[in-house]
């Protein structure tokens, strides 16, 4: 019946003998175990196999290789229990292995007083000498069934089921850890031997092959020995009995189930089988929960046996989404060298418990993040409603000028603004709540990548918004928060680097790069290190405002401001274009004295959250154009009047002459010696004035007529600038508030605070100069533009600003810039106001522009 035994010396290859069937749970029986005994034996069994008097047989439950399981009623306490009986064919001889293991199971199970071990109530022998013992009846789900159900469940339900099963595995590990503390090693842990009760109880079943009296010190010493194993030979591989895809070793020196055996079990190294062997099996159960299949799933169990003996440990699939802590736990518990494995199930339980505790915190954090998602949807709705109310306010108030009497329209706009303001408050409150929730999530789980990522995204958006509003301190505060929570996605943004891509027509132009640096409250272009290069140019630069000066023989020098934003590229790519637009360098003859060239490109106009007459902050594309460095002067306008007079057109002279508010004629004449004389009922009556002061007290029609006269005389398409062109020419592209930077300094522009007050000549206030070279944009006189009053810039389908069509009906026209009668604190470069077509003001002049 038995093959030769395996000695205890681990250096001796094992020879297997008969193994015990693993179906003792009553779920499986082998054909050899179900053969009926001879008729005379059955008769004797019926006489001598009666149950003790306190038990009444109810039904047969199952049977295994050496025992059968019956459900019986214990009359002494009136409860149903399970009775395990040794099968009749294993009675003799009294010391046979099956009988020893049966009695061993009863003894060891009874000695383990733990909630995770099914208690033994009673034991004895029948009249036919068959041993029996009774246990609590356990109803529930085996782990192998639960694992199959887990991986067949819908994806949204798997996380909760997996956590429940891992919590049950923790209680299994705690139970096995208790057994290890009592010197008991189970030796056959597998999902089929683990059960969850109907009310959440967890049991470790089938202690029939367990070994007690195991000394962990001796096991550790044995595992620490360096035992050379020779290559496996074919005769070393046992003949395995199979039940489906399960391989069960024969009774004898090697016990267990092949796919869950540790290498020392598979080798028959009996002195080394201890708590680390059970740890190996627990890890394979964990593997099965995570993956959904066994670590050794193949039905060719002889091959699996070879892998075990040769020490090929299991490895979780690399692409499987498994928490790093659980992956590390599997690896630490399945090291082929037992001495390097976790020492016992208690250590396994501690690491699994730590992960579950962390997972509980992570789940609380995820719960908070789900609330964040709900509030983000609410926030989007609030933002949408606010935008709707702002649009209603703009629709009502946009066409109105300050002096328009339409109170009904104005009241409607104000009410829409009030509703929008209330919604803005609600948006701010919701954003503050969301940020607080995200911080709460991090309190639950400091390592929550989701919470960190959402805070980083929120901080990134706030940095951009604060920079757009021109609030560097607020931007810096949010930038610090972004740096604290960024996982690397915004590394280039935080590094503050961007790129400029620049080409020119003609190509190969010399480029000198400058960076605007604030010195004494003034932005000054300072050459950067190695500033000179040639187009085409591609260069990484720190975020900031820059000026490129391009030069080429025979061409005019071009000033090209640009802005490097974090982690972006400035490439002058027109809307819907596939490639950047080269900077055009006009021929030197194309620009005259006092002409400033503004190349085509993007710019930012307006103010964030602008009310009333300023544009809302908008990024727009403008084609290239030429604009005059100074407003048209009194001398230039007097030349125009003189030309009309020389032509003998007295009516035209009177129509073109300036007039005061009352409409009274102001006589502007050139004297023979070139002096300009102004006579009339206006300030400066009968005075000889400087001809280099701005012309004023003129209507839109009058200055448009002057532009047409100038265009005809010079054969150039002079006109008034569109107010978008005026703002770009005055501000550059970096949305500065004043031509010199962000700080109001009254003496740097001709305004009401200038000392002495009043209009000044063109050479006054030299700091009032734009990046393109325009002078007097923050003060001296405001300037009439070509276009009618617009609530917002008119863009074509490609995002380009469109110019005013002179054929349109004219009602109100846009005026831009600061003036000698205005305060500097009102941002002059984004300031706009409307005037009727025939309106004339002493503080309003004009300058000329033309397309190139």
ZADREN-936668 format. One record per residue (C-alpha): residue in three letters; x, y, z. Coordinates in steps of 0.001 Angstrom, whole numbers, padded with zeros to 6 digits, always signed. Example, Ala and Ser with C-alpha at 12.3 -4.5 7.8 and 13.67 -1.06 7.14 Angstrom:
<pts>
ALA+012300-004500+007800SER+013670-001060+007140
</pts>
This chain:
<pts>
UNK+000000+000000+000000UNK+002887+002432+000768UNK+005942+003410-001166UNK+009213+004010+000639UNK+009152+006737+003307UNK+010912+010085+003104UNK+013607+010624+005707UNK+013865+013776+007730UNK+017161+014718+006104UNK+016267+017518+003646UNK+019188+016608+001443UNK+017472+013314+000613UNK+014969+013653-002255UNK+011457+012766-001098UNK+009682+009614-002181UNK+005931+009952-001860UNK+003512+007463-000473UNK-000260+007531-000259UNK-001903+010929+000501UNK-005115+011896+002247UNK-007995+013163+000123UNK-008564+016869+000557UNK-012323+016521+000360UNK-012822+016052+004096UNK-015075+019107+004049UNK-017793+016866+002680UNK-017897+018465-000738UNK-015949+015788-002615UNK-015619+012022-002514UNK-013333+009757-004557UNK-014525+006635-006308UNK-012205+004461-004197UNK-013790+005824-001010UNK-017410+005126-001965UNK-017223+001384-002553UNK-019725-000532-000438UNK-018278-002937+002132UNK-019149-006651+001984UNK-022706-007557+003075UNK-021624-009271+006331UNK-019701-006143+007348UNK-022750-003960+006606UNK-024869-006101+008892UNK-022303-005843+011694UNK-022106-002110+011167UNK-025856-001723+011501UNK-025683-003526+014853UNK-022576-001953+016270UNK-022520+001498+014534UNK-025409+003048+016352UNK-024905+006614+017546UNK-024637+007382+021244UNK-028018+007772+022894UNK-027940+011590+023169UNK-027665+011951+019365UNK-030294+011367+016702UNK-029113+011017+013133UNK-030693+013512+010727UNK-028903+013092+007418UNK-025664+012353+005636UNK-023743+015562+004729UNK-020644+014327+002955UNK-017593+012163+003146UNK-013892+012265+002433UNK-010982+009944+002151UNK-011064+008774+005778UNK-014269+010068+007298UNK-017885+010857+006789UNK-019902+013834+008005UNK-023464+013616+009337UNK-025882+016179+010663UNK-027254+015027+014033UNK-029459+016348+016834UNK-027832+016651+020261UNK-030792+015880+022555UNK-028969+016935+025714UNK-028929+020570+024657UNK-031508+020400+021852UNK-029285+021635+019040UNK-028154+020445+015640UNK-024450+019687+015342UNK-022147+018049+012847UNK-020649+014647+013646UNK-017487+013450+011960UNK-016923+009658+011996UNK-013954+007645+010841UNK-014946+005429+007943UNK-015145+001748+008814UNK-012341+000677+006446UNK-009829+002857+008349UNK-010407+001260+011766UNK-007590-001241+011411UNK-004802-001344+012123UNK-005313+001008+015119UNK-002189+003080+014314UNK-002785+003611+010590UNK-002167+007153+009281UNK-005813+007895+008454UNK-006984+007039+011950UNK-004119+009007+013514UNK-004958+012083+011494UNK-008642+011784+012310UNK-007938+011642+016017UNK-005299+014373+015594UNK-007870+016668+014010UNK-010240+016266+016940UNK-007518+016823+019492UNK-005896+019869+017828UNK-009222+021492+016923UNK-010441+021083+020489UNK-007230+022639+021826UNK-007609+025801+019762UNK-010080+027934+021644UNK-010498+030798+019202UNK-013524+032347+017462UNK-011967+031448+014121UNK-011795+027723+014913UNK-015014+025667+014878UNK-015371+024363+018462UNK-015416+020628+019228UNK-018309+019772+021551UNK-017910+016059+022212UNK-015990+012988+021105UNK-015992+009209+021576UNK-016096+005833+019834UNK-018940+003796+018404UNK-019424+000152+019293UNK-017537-000751+016127UNK-014576+001231+017541UNK-014896+004062+015039UNK-013867+007375+016623UNK-016179+010362+016251UNK-016423+013949+017381UNK-019095+016611+017138UNK-018648+020238+016158UNK-020696+023343+015708UNK-022489+023276+012349UNK-021212+026079+010125UNK-023289+027368+007269UNK-021977+029986+004910UNK-019728+030575+001923UNK-016313+029108+001280UNK-013574+031497+000211UNK-013230+029850-003197UNK-016918+030531-003837UNK-016564+034117-002598UNK-013526+034708-004831UNK-015391+033500-007902UNK-018365+035734-007012UNK-016036+038709-006493UNK-014510+038517-009949UNK-017852+037884-011639UNK-019462+040893-009976UNK-020012+044207-011829UNK-016952+046440-011779UNK-018607+049056-009587UNK-019270+046442-006879UNK-015847+044811-006823UNK-014007+047258-004565UNK-016486+046794-001714UNK-016524+042998-002147UNK-012748+042811-002306UNK-012412+044844+000864UNK-014923+042578+002648UNK-013009+039482+001574UNK-009675+040992+002630UNK-011137+041819+006024UNK-012188+038167+006287UNK-008665+037090+005270UNK-007308+039292+008066UNK-009416+037336+010563UNK-008159+034105+009010UNK-004563+035299+009472UNK-005320+036261+013072UNK-006735+032773+013682UNK-003722+031081+012106UNK-001450+033450+014024UNK-003119+032295+017245UNK-002475+028679+016236UNK+001163+029507+015508UNK+001482+030979+018987UNK+000320+027585+020327UNK+002883+025723+018212UNK+000276+024500+015701UNK+000842+024662+011937UNK-002178+024060+009701UNK-000219+022844+006623UNK-003266+022901+004323UNK-004553+026468+004095UNK-006510+027142+000910UNK-009762+028917-000057UNK-011799+025695+000171UNK-010780+025340+003841UNK-011773+028891+004786UNK-015370+029880+005387UNK-017439+032932+006109UNK-020484+032253+008269UNK-023971+033539+007621UNK-023470+036427+010065UNK-019929+037430+009158UNK-018075+034813+011201UNK-014813+033583+009689UNK-013543+030051+010276UNK-010401+028125+009452UNK-011581+024576+008751UNK-010030+021103+008445UNK-007119+020824+010847UNK-006684+017142+009959UNK-003119+017455+008670UNK-002099+020099+011195UNK+001017+019544+013228UNK+001345+020655+016847UNK+004326+020993+019080UNK+006232+022842+016347UNK+009186+024771+017748UNK+009579+028011+015739UNK+013222+028333+016783UNK+014071+024903+015412UNK+012132+025644+012227UNK+014032+028920+011791UNK+017351+027168+012338UNK+016418+024526+009812UNK+015330+027087+007227UNK+018575+028984+007747UNK+020593+025941+006677UNK+022085+026187+003215UNK+020737+022936+001753UNK+021917+022150-001776UNK+019149+020624-003843UNK+020178+018586-006795UNK+018166+018957-010041UNK+014789+017253-009929UNK+014602+013846-011551UNK+011541+012375-013206UNK+011284+009647-010556UNK+011146+012327-007851UNK+007828+013664-009120UNK+004962+011909-007324UNK+001949+010353-008905UNK-000821+012714-007900UNK-004456+011982-007430UNK-006615+014635-009070UNK-010095+015939-008429UNK-010909+018262-011292UNK-007989+020663-011385UNK-006968+019943-007791UNK-003947+017774-007120UNK-003934+015907-003817UNK-000850+014128-002529UNK-001134+010576-001298UNK-001011+009751+002364UNK+002459+009724+003819UNK+005248+012137+004404UNK+004057+014952+002115UNK+000658+016430+002916UNK-001285+019326+001475UNK-002719+020655-001762UNK-000211+021218-004519UNK-001137+024773-005699UNK-000854+026085-002122UNK+002228+024204-000889UNK+005371+026031+000105UNK+008653+024855-001458UNK+009698+023130+001777UNK+006422+021169+001823UNK+006815+020152-001794UNK+010362+018939-001077UNK+009249+016886+001896UNK+011595+018890+004137UNK+009535+018082+007210UNK+011774+019676+009835UNK+011502+023018+007986UNK+007700+023046+007784UNK+006453+025635+010239UNK+004661+028959+010439UNK+006386+030352+007285UNK+004790+027505+005329UNK+001324+028676+006390UNK+002342+032260+005534UNK+003111+031082+001999UNK-000386+029589+001692UNK-002034+032737+003110UNK-000203+034790+000487UNK-001491+032522-002271UNK-005036+033008-000972UNK-004395+036781-001061UNK-003036+036384-004602UNK-006222+034586-005626UNK-008412+037343-004138UNK-006483+040023-006018UNK-006108+038263-009362UNK-009164+036033-009532UNK-007220+032855-010274UNK-004608+030713-008600UNK-000940+031556-008687UNK-000463+028003-010088UNK-003640+027517-012122UNK-002440+024983-014679UNK-003994+021530-014608UNK-000598+019941-015286UNK+000183+019510-011613UNK+003397+017630-012241UNK+004745+020850-013825UNK+003467+022883-010875UNK+005182+020468-008506UNK+008465+020957-010333UNK+008133+024746-010095UNK+007528+024523-006353UNK+010470+022227-005692UNK+012735+024344-007904UNK+011728+027427-005909UNK+009877+029427-008541UNK+007805+031761-006440UNK+004573+033344-007692UNK+004563+036877-009077UNK+001552+039143-009397UNK+000952+040264-013021UNK+002942+043439-013640UNK+000062+045241-015337UNK-002502+044402-012677UNK-003802+047367-010656UNK-002856+046134-007201UNK-002077+048427-004247UNK+001672+048596-003714UNK+001359+047494-000075UNK-000527+044315-001009UNK+001887+043544-003818UNK+004752+043905-001333UNK+002916+041659+001155UNK+002567+038885-001424UNK+006249+039192-002330UNK+007403+039184+001303UNK+005282+036109+002045UNK+006290+034002-000951UNK+010053+034228-000918UNK+011295+030781-001845UNK+013829+030872+000966UNK+011672+030299+004024UNK+014107+032152+006293UNK+013445+035328+004293UNK+009679+034973+004488UNK+007424+036615+007077UNK+007957+034581+010253UNK+004328+033792+011088UNK+000708+034609+010339UNK+000634+037321+013016UNK+003145+039347+011020UNK+001085+038725+007895UNK-002028+039918+009764UNK-000298+043064+011019UNK+000694+044151+007537UNK-002729+043366+006118UNK-004371+045192+009042UNK-002212+048255+008425UNK-003255+048330+004795UNK-006938+047874+005650UNK-006739+050683+008218UNK-005153+052889+005603UNK-007771+051783+003090UNK-010491+052783+005565UNK-008942+056224+005766UNK-008640+056307+002008UNK-012287+055345+001669UNK-013285+058204+003964UNK-011186+060483+001793UNK-012871+059095-001333UNK-016226+059783+000298UNK-015212+063406+000771UNK-014026+063546-002841UNK-017424+062257-003977UNK-018948+065208-002132UNK-016426+067440-003891UNK-017653+066057-007225UNK-021221+066927-006281UNK-020230+070432-005262UNK-018156+070885-008426UNK-021276+070172-010472UNK-023145+072724-008375UNK-020276+075174-008858UNK-020436+074760-012634UNK-024162+075541-012524UNK-023548+078649-010422UNK-020821+079838-012777UNK-023105+079291-015748UNK-025896+081281-014128UNK-023489+084067-013227UNK-022292+084219-016842UNK-025925+084403-018007UNK-026655+087315-015679UNK-023477+089112-016749UNK-024542+088692-020367UNK-027969+090112-019571UNK-026351+093085-017841UNK-024045+093702-020795UNK-026933+093434-023239UNK-028913+096010-021265UNK-026107+098403-020349UNK-023698+097942-023223UNK-025339+100264-025768UNK-025985+102923-023139UNK-023810+105956-022602UNK-023567+107609-019198UNK-025957+110390-020275UNK-028578+108209-021989UNK-032033+108599-020375UNK-033246+105004-020842UNK-033825+104273-017152UNK-035851+101103-017724UNK-033001+099500-019640UNK-030503+100758-017098UNK-032513+099394-014150UNK-032777+095992-015865UNK-029017+095954-016357UNK-028357+096937-012766UNK-030652+094217-011475UNK-028865+091665-013653UNK-025550+092932-012266UNK-026867+092558-008714UNK-027972+088987-009406UNK-024591+088254-010983UNK-022839+089699-007920UNK-024929+087516-005613UNK-024053+084486-007724UNK-020381+085502-007599UNK-020604+085444-003800UNK-022168+081978-003984UNK-019379+080848-006339UNK-016735+082164-003928UNK-018420+080396-001005UNK-018642+077139-002953UNK-014984+077346-003985UNK-013987+077921-000339UNK-016082+074920+000735UNK-014542+072724-001948UNK-011042+073701-000870UNK-011901+072921+002753UNK-013329+069531+001747UNK-010151+068736-000153UNK-008118+069574+002926UNK-010400+067307+004974UNK-009789+064501+002485UNK-006057+064940+003025UNK-006546+064763+006774UNK-008144+061348+006256UNK-005570+060233+003728UNK-002455+062414+003514UNK-001257+060391+000520UNK-004492+060738-001493UNK-003283+061376-005016UNK-006806+062411-006046UNK-007067+065100-003371UNK-003577+066408-004068UNK-004293+066455-007811UNK-007549+068370-007371UNK-005995+070950-005085UNK-003155+071343-007580UNK-005622+071835-010444UNK-007586+074377-008414UNK-004397+076229-007426UNK-003161+076198-011035UNK-006403+077801-012234UNK-006222+080394-009458UNK-002612+081279-010318UNK-003638+081928-013904UNK-006675+083946-012818UNK-004658+086046-010359UNK-001974+086710-012973UNK-004668+087712-015456UNK-006122+090111-012891UNK-002695+091572-012300UNK-002493+090406-008672UNK+001061+089045-008240UNK+000772+088563-004469UNK-002370+086477-004827UNK-000787+084535-007677UNK+002263+083823-005501UNK+000060+082548-002658UNK-001683+080081-004959UNK+001632+079148-006563UNK+002963+078051-003167UNK-000116+075861-002729UNK+000382+074425-006217UNK+004016+073568-005427UNK+002923+071854-002204UNK+000398+069570-003894UNK+001751+069077-007409UNK+002613+065502-008384UNK+004777+066603-011305UNK+002068+067543-013804UNK+002776+071237-013290UNK+006552+070955-012907UNK+007275+072967-016035UNK+004623+075502-015023UNK+006214+075916-011592UNK+009656+076137-013134UNK+008360+079256-014848UNK+009884+078422-018210UNK+008328+078877-021611UNK+009463+079134-025190UNK+009465+081720-027947UNK+009367+080746-031615UNK+010069+083669-033923UNK+010737+084061-037624UNK+010789+087108-039847UNK+010276+088339-043384UNK+012965+088634-044565UNK+014383+085691-042654UNK+017800+085922-041038UNK+017064+089230-039327UNK+019219+090133-036350UNK+017307+089836-033081UNK+018234+091550-029811UNK+016307+090167-026857UNK+015410+092268-023827UNK+013508+091403-020688UNK+011312+094011-019026UNK+012586+094540-015491UNK+010921+096829-012970UNK+013359+099493-011787UNK+012051+102283-009575UNK+008470+101377-010553UNK+009236+101564-014265UNK+009448+098594-016649UNK+012770+098942-018412UNK+013877+096607-021259UNK+017265+095179-020296UNK+019290+093003-022698UNK+019412+089390-021560UNK+022542+087259-021549UNK+023660+086440-025086UNK+020852+088596-026450UNK+021829+088765-030127UNK+020706+086009-032460UNK+019018+085663-035830UNK+015709+084417-037123UNK+014388+081819-037232UNK+014605+081764-033438UNK+013528+079110-030959UNK+014524+079681-027346UNK+013509+078749-023811UNK+012992+081718-021514UNK+011767+082320-018002UNK+008176+083504-017714UNK+007931+087261-018103UNK+007550+090190-020483UNK+010098+090631-023270UNK+010999+092893-026157UNK+012657+091688-029332UNK+014238+094303-031594UNK+014605+093038-035176UNK+016903+094589-037759UNK+017700+093769-041379UNK+019550+095823-044031UNK+017184+098058-046006UNK+014337+097492-043581UNK+012905+099471-040724UNK+013805+098469-037178UNK+010882+096623-035588UNK+009970+096482-031892UNK+008234+093183-031128UNK+007010+092771-027522UNK+006017+089269-026426UNK+005079+087466-023231UNK+006417+084123-022049UNK+003801+082378-019946UNK+004565+079333-017848UNK+004854+076087-019796UNK+003595+077704-023014UNK+005016+078754-026351UNK+004725+082215-027882UNK+004757+081584-031597UNK+002577+084299-033205UNK+000312+081653-034701UNK-002774+083349-036201UNK-006211+081927-035407UNK-006819+078625-037186UNK-003383+078764-038816UNK-001054+075783-039074UNK+002175+077698-038575UNK+003431+080864-036864UNK+003261+084079-038830UNK+006728+085577-039520UNK+007216+089114-038283UNK+007117+091465-041245UNK+009995+093955-041356UNK+008757+096834-043543UNK+011146+098397-046015UNK+012790+101479-044593UNK+010901+103711-047055UNK+007532+102343-045888UNK+007687+104262-042600UNK+007924+108021-042328UNK+009037+110282-039492UNK+006881+109760-036440UNK+005486+106400-037672UNK+005354+103492-035198UNK+004904+099997-036579UNK+002836+097460-034591UNK+003413+093926-036003UNK+000572+091456-036322UNK-000021+089192-033325UNK-001904+088449-030149UNK-002443+090874-027318UNK-004541+091190-024180UNK-006967+094084-023925UNK-009483+095145-021284UNK-009555+094557-017556UNK-010668+091504-015544UNK-014165+091949-014179UNK-014406+095321-015933UNK-017531+097356-015268UNK-019081+100158-017227UNK-017093+101276-020232UNK-013890+099197-020198UNK-013649+096005-022212UNK-013674+092794-020222UNK-010255+091126-020304UNK-009930+089485-023747UNK-007104+087978-025760UNK-007379+089020-029406UNK-005438+088864-032657UNK-004722+092102-034531UNK-003235+092450-037990UNK-000180+094676-038367UNK-000648+098440-038704UNK+001167+101760-038481UNK+000204+104427-035941UNK+001575+107900-035311UNK+003949+108443-032414UNK+002113+111613-031340UNK-001461+112878-031540UNK-002117+115306-034401UNK-000859+118735-033264UNK-002402+122183-033476UNK+000252+123103-036073UNK-000634+120094-038252UNK-004326+120872-038034UNK-003705+124564-038789UNK-001866+123498-041947UNK-004997+121601-042938UNK-007170+124684-042347UNK-004694+126845-044263UNK-004824+124440-047203UNK-008613+124700-047246UNK-008390+128474-047090UNK-005808+128574-049870UNK-008217+126568-051977UNK-010786+129351-051485UNK-013292+127047-049793UNK-014527+129273-046937UNK-017410+126916-046172UNK-014996+124022-045696UNK-012768+126128-043461UNK-015671+127054-041213UNK-016881+123422-041090UNK-013410+122160-040200UNK-012569+124781-037588UNK-012632+123798-033909UNK-015607+124923-031859UNK-016225+125148-028144UNK-019050+123484-026190UNK-021489+126215-027235UNK-020654+125646-030865UNK-018855+128973-031181UNK-016156+129169-033797UNK-012503+128986-032680UNK-010173+130667-035161UNK-006929+128705-035630UNK-004534+130410-038012UNK-000915+130252-039096UNK+000880+133608-039088UNK+003370+134484-041826UNK+006216+133733-039478UNK+004792+130245-038702UNK+003143+131044-035392UNK-000206+129479-034600UNK-002864+131917-033362UNK-006058+130799-031674UNK-008895+133340-031311UNK-012327+132724-029886UNK-014347+132323-026732UNK-012263+129509-025344UNK-009454+129214-022842UNK-006375+130788-024385UNK-008398+133476-026143UNK-006372+135774-028373UNK-003172+133945-027410UNK-000329+132717-029509UNK-000048+129046-028549UNK+002560+126376-029086UNK+001881+124583-032325UNK+003181+121274-030887UNK+000280+120788-028474UNK-002511+118335-029445UNK-005348+119591-031650UNK-008708+119382-029815UNK-012309+120610-029644UNK-013003+118636-032812UNK-015809+116184-033631UNK-015491+112686-035080UNK-016592+113985-038503UNK-013976+116729-038463UNK-011057+114484-037536UNK-012213+111866-040075UNK-012178+114569-042736UNK-008661+115537-041688UNK-007534+111886-041966UNK-008976+111701-045489UNK-007197+114964-046471UNK-003921+113642-045046UNK-004330+110324-046869UNK-004922+112092-050178UNK-001976+114454-049689UNK+000519+111725-048705UNK-001029+108951-050804UNK-001161+106679-047762UNK-004330+105118-046287UNK-004439+107224-043146UNK-007462+106820-040902UNK-008374+106821-037248UNK-007290+103706-035310UNK-009773+101100-034200UNK-009891+101251-030404UNK-008470+097683-030188UNK-005512+098867-032264UNK-005141+101910-030049UNK-005038+099774-026879UNK-002472+097331-028244UNK-000274+100188-029472UNK-000569+101892-026067UNK-000138+098841-023788UNK+001935+096385-025712UNK+000986+092753-025187UNK+001589+092247-021455UNK-001595+093986-020179UNK+000330+096630-018255UNK-001820+099281-016575UNK+000344+102297-017452UNK+002810+102709-020292UNK+005668+102466-017783UNK+004287+099572-015670UNK+001795+099020-012872UNK+002407+101916-010472UNK+000555+105255-010806UNK+002990+108192-010680UNK+001187+111500-011284UNK+004215+113374-012605UNK+004857+110779-015317UNK+001789+111732-017405UNK-000020+114967-018192UNK-003114+114550-015998UNK-005100+116640-013542UNK-002464+115907-010894UNK+000409+117118-013047UNK+002197+120195-011837UNK+001594+122653-013366UNK-001842+121555-014654UNK-003024+121964-018225UNK-002244+120649-021673UNK+001408+120252-022579UNK+003598+120050-025634UNK+004688+116770-027208UNK+008028+116767-025425UNK+006468+116719-021950UNK+006181+113538-019743UNK+008812+111377-021521UNK+007920+108294-019397UNK+004439+108280-020956UNK+005684+106071-023795UNK+004382+102659-024877UNK+006455+099557-025790UNK+005954+100467-029471UNK+007114+104076-028940UNK+003760+105904-028763UNK+003802+109033-026596UNK+001037+110653-024528UNK-001305+107659-024181UNK-001844+107996-020418UNK-002399+111769-020466UNK-002497+115103-022312UNK-005583+114354-024504UNK-007922+111416-024915UNK-008258+110294-028529UNK-011189+109625-030831UNK-011150+106213-032544UNK-012635+105138-035844UNK-015197+102693-034525UNK-018592+103191-033002UNK-019055+102496-029317UNK-018824+098753-028681UNK-019547+096878-025484UNK-016934+094319-026431UNK-014412+094081-029261UNK-015950+092854-032486UNK-014188+089655-033563UNK-014530+087761-036787UNK-015000+083986-036926UNK-011238+083470-036562UNK-010809+085688-033498UNK-009466+088718-035329UNK-010619+092198-034317UNK-012665+093754-037104UNK-012482+097438-037914UNK-015434+099774-038059UNK-017205+100073-041365UNK-017585+103830-042052UNK-020782+103136-043973UNK-022536+102060-040762UNK-024888+104489-039086UNK-022915+106566-036606UNK-024365+107366-033194UNK-021680+107125-030494UNK-017973+106828-031090UNK-015247+105431-028860UNK-012646+107600-027180UNK-009535+106130-025570UNK-006773+107120-023178UNK-006142+109595-020386UNK-006217+113417-020513UNK-004973+116501-018707UNK-008401+116922-017038UNK-008557+113328-015737UNK-007030+111519-012768UNK-004309+108974-013393UNK-005831+106490-010945UNK-008433+105585-013514UNK-006458+103013-015615UNK-005882+105116-018719UNK-004874+102435-021225UNK-008048+100375-020868UNK-010333+103345-020204UNK-013042+103944-022810UNK-015882+106392-023098UNK-018334+107299-025833UNK-019054+110627-027466UNK-021725+111563-030006UNK-020615+112117-033566UNK-020853+115903-033335UNK-019520+116263-029812UNK-016390+118433-029278UNK-014322+118407-026101UNK-011304+120419-025017UNK-009684+117275-023558UNK-010160+115070-026653UNK-007781+114947-029605UNK-006819+112261-032141UNK-003937+110481-033873UNK-003699+108713-037210UNK-003186+105077-038140UNK-003061+103045-041334UNK-002875+099462-042455UNK+000457+098292-043797
</pts>
